[in-house]
Amino acid sequence: MAQGNQEENMMTKLCSYAKLASDIVVLFIQIMMTVIEGIIQTLFPKPLKSVKGEIVLVTGAGHGIGREIAIKYAELGSIVVCLDINEKGNEETVKLIQSKGFQNAHAYKCDVTKREVVLQTIEQIKKDVGDVTVLINNAGIMPCHHLLDHKPQEIIKMFEVNVFAHFWLLEAVLPNMIEKNHGHIVALSSIAGISGLKNLVPYCASKFAVRGMMESLMEEFREEKIASEVYFTVACPYMVNTGLCKNPKVNEKLGKTLALLNPESVAEVIVTSMRQNKTTFTIPSFFLVLGDLLRLFPVKVGQLVKDFLDSGMNVD
């Protein structure tokens, strides 16, 4: 009897191992097919999806990247809703869009750190313009100090603008996107959300949080099969010449490779990448590959590369 049980247990284990081996082979084949598919899509990209008629909400639209993104969407035929706490700058963005011959642009003053204000503003936009179908979470602040020189309220404010605002806006617009199975969320993280940088400890933490939030949200939608036509994109630009980088440190020996980016060109990449339904990308593109690659090596290798690049942010 005991011998019979042992043989049965052995057969059960062998079957289990055989099933596991089979699953691993299937997984390997799926990975290889996905890699090949990715290569083909890179060599022969799909046509960019149209954003004509989409209601595009851009936060932080009063200046810099947000303003340029709003202009790009207006030029592509979108209905643009500009959101900013800076009422004057926001109005200037709308006037600039309208001066180019695109009249479907609207300005709303909103403190995106206040949940109730966000919800009320989105309701008003829904009445005035319609349901938001594309959300560009762009608003952000970036004080640069040594960690212990940051005041507590400064850190709290940074997370309210850079992280919590994303949740309030998602709460406001995602339900309708899910109901209609149509929409796109674009969140601006940063190179500072790819790699930790000195003088930017709270900022890096906030931008890593944005990446984590978006990656988790993508997985939640994928695994639960929620609204397959709602897409998510995370943009991670290098330092951009918008005034946010008050005291940048740029290695002049590397020429234009690590020079401050132009807001207009960054906006162009973000809008194009969104129209390609990309999930995560950096500007310049090599930073994403470099960041992933360096994590395969000892920590010191990454530190050596950072020392070689010798770029970042000095204290304000």
N, C-alpha and C positions, 0 to 999 in steps of 0.2 A: 504493500500500500504506500509506504513512504517513498519507495523508489519510483512508483508511478506518479506521485505528486511532484517529485523532483524533475522527472522528465517533462511533465506538463508545464511546470514553471519555466524550465529551460526553453521549451517551445514558445511559450508566451513572450519570454525575453527576446528570443531570436526574431519573432514576428515584429516585436516592437522596434528592434534595431533595424530590421529591414525596412519598416515603414518610415523610420527617421531618415535612413539613407536615401530612400526614394524621395522624401520631401526635400532633402538637401539638394538632390540632383535637379528637381523641378525648380527650386529657388534659384539655383545657379543658371539654369536655362532662362528663367524670367529676367534675371539680372543682365545677362548677356544680350537678350532681345531688347531690353530697355536702353542699354548703352548704345546699341546699334541704332535704335530709333532716335536717340538723342543726337548721335552723329549726323544722321540723315536730316533731322530737323535743323541742325546748325548749318549744314551745307545747302539745304533747300528749305529755307524758312517759309512758313505759311504766310499768306497775305495778312496784313495788319487788320484787326477787326475795326469796324466802323464805330465811331463814338458820336456820330451825328444824331442830334435829338436827345442824347443822354443828358440827364440833369446832374451836373458835376459840382459837388460841394468841395471847396478848397479852404482848409483852415490856414490861418497865417497868410492870407492872401494880400495883406497890405504892403508887402515889400518882398524883395529877394526871390527865393525859389518859388514861394507860393504865388507871387504875382506873375512870374514867368509861366508857371504851370497853368494858371487861369487863362492867360493869353493864348497859350498853345491849344487848349481845349476849345476856346471860342473860335479860333481859326479853323478848327476841324468841324465846326458846326454844332458844338455842344451848347446847351443852356448852362451858363456858368453862375454859380452862387458863391460869392466871396464872403468869407467869415473871418473877422478879426476884431480884437479888442481895440485896435487902433483905428478909430472911425475915419479919421482923415485919410490915412494911407489906403484904407479899404475903398473909400469913395474914389480916390485917385486911380486905383486899379480899374475900377468899373469905367470911369471916364476914359481911361487910356484904351480899354477894349472897345468902347463905343466909338472913339475917334478913328479906330481902324475899320469901322463899318460894320461892327458886330453888336447889334442892339440887345441881344438876349443875355445880358449880364446884370446881376443883382447884388447889392451889398447889404449885409446884416452885421450889426455890431453884436459881438457875443464874447463873453468870458468863458472859454471852453473848460475852465477848471471848476465851474459851478454846474453841478448835475441838473438842477432844476431849470437853470437858465438855458442850458443846452436843449433840454427836452421841450421847453416852451418855444425856443427859437426854431427848432426843427418843425414843430407843429405849425408855426406861422409860415415857414417856407413852404410847407405842404399845401397850405391854403392859398398862398400867393403864386407859387410857381409849379408845385407838383412834388411827387415823391422823389427823393434823392436816389439815383441809380448808380452813381459813382462817388465814393467818398475818398478824398485825399487828405489823410491826417498828416499835415505838414508842420503845424505850429510847434515851436520849440524854443527854449532858452538855453544858454551855455555860459554861465559864469566860470571863469578859470582861476582857481586858487589851489594851493596845497590843501589837502583834506581838512586839516585842523584849523585852517583859516576861513573855512566856509561857516557862515552863521546858520544855526538850525533852521530859521525861517527860509533862508535861501535854498537849502536842500529840499525842504518841504515843497516850496514853490516850484522847484525844478521838476519834481515828480508829479506835481499836480498838472503842470503844463505838458511835460514830455511823455507821461504814462497814463495818469488817471483820465485825462481828457479823451484818450482813445476809447476807454471803456464807456464813457457817457455818450459819445457819438455813435459807437457801435450799438449801444442799447437803443438809441433813437432811430437808427436807420436799418439795422439788420433784419428786424422782424418783417418789414415790408418786402425786403429783398428775398427773404426765404419764402414768403407767401407767393410772390410772383416768379420765383426761381429765376431771378435776373438781377445782376448787380456785380460790383467790383469794389473791393476795399484796397486802398494803397496806403501803406504806413511808411513814413520816413524814419528809418533807423540811422545808422551812420557807420563809417569805418570805426568809430569809437564803440560801436556795438559788435565789432568783429574782434577787436584787440584792445586790451587795457592800455591806457595812456596816462602819463603823469600830468598833474594839474587838472585832471578831468575825472576824478574818481566818482563823484555823484552823477556826472553827465554820462560817463561810460555805463554805470549801473543802470541808468534810465534807458539808455539805448539798447543794452543787452536785454532789458525787460521787454522792450517793444518787439525785438526779434523773437523772444521766447513766447510772448503772447500770441503773435501772429502764427508762429509755427504750431503751437498747440491748437489754435483755432482752425487752422487748415486740417490738422489731424482729426479734430472733432467732427468737422464736416465730412471728411473722407470716410472715416470709420463708421459714422452713423448714417452715411448716405443722405446728408442734408443738402438740398438745393444744389445740384450738380452744376448749375449755370451761374453760381455765385463764386467769384474768383478772388484770390488774395495775392497781393504783391508786396514785398518788402524791399525798399530802396535803401542802399547804404553808401551815400556819397562821401568822398574825401572832403577836405576843407574847401569851402565855397566862399567866394568873395562877396559876401552879403552884408558885412558889418558885424555878423555874429562872431566871427573870428577876429577879435580885437588885436591880438598880438601873436600872430602865427609865426612858427619857426620853420623855415623852408630851406632845404639843402640846395644851395645854388649850384653845386658841382653836378647835380643830376639834371640840370637844365629844366626843361618844361615837364619832365616826367612827374614831378611832385609839386608843381606850381599850383597856386590856388585856382580852383575851377571857376569858370564863368557861370553865373546863375542860369543864363539862357540855354547854354549847352547842356547843363545838368537837367533842366526842365525837359528839354528835347529827349534826352535818354530815358527819363522817367516815364514820360507819356508814351514813347515808342515801346518801352518794355511792358507797360501796362497793356498796350494793344496787342502785344505778343503773348499775353497771359503768363509772363514769367513769374516765378514765385519769389526768388531772392536773387539780388544782383548787387554788385558794387560798382562804383564809378571812381576810378577806372576799373575795368572788368577784372584785371589780373589780381586785384586785392583779394577777391573771394577765394581763388585757387591758392594764392600764396598763404592766406590765413589758414585754410584747411590743411595745406601741406606741412606748414611749420608745426602743427599740433601733433604730427606723426613723429617728431624728433624731440630730444631733450629740451627742456625749457630754455636752457642757455643758448640753443641755436636761434630761437626766436629773438632772444635779447641781442644776440650778435647782429641779426638782420636789422632790428630796430636801430641799433647804434650806427650801422652803416647808412641807413636811410636818413637818420638824424633830422627828422621832421616831427612836428607836433604843435603843441600850444604852449606858449610862455604864460606866466602869470599876468593877469590883467593889470 
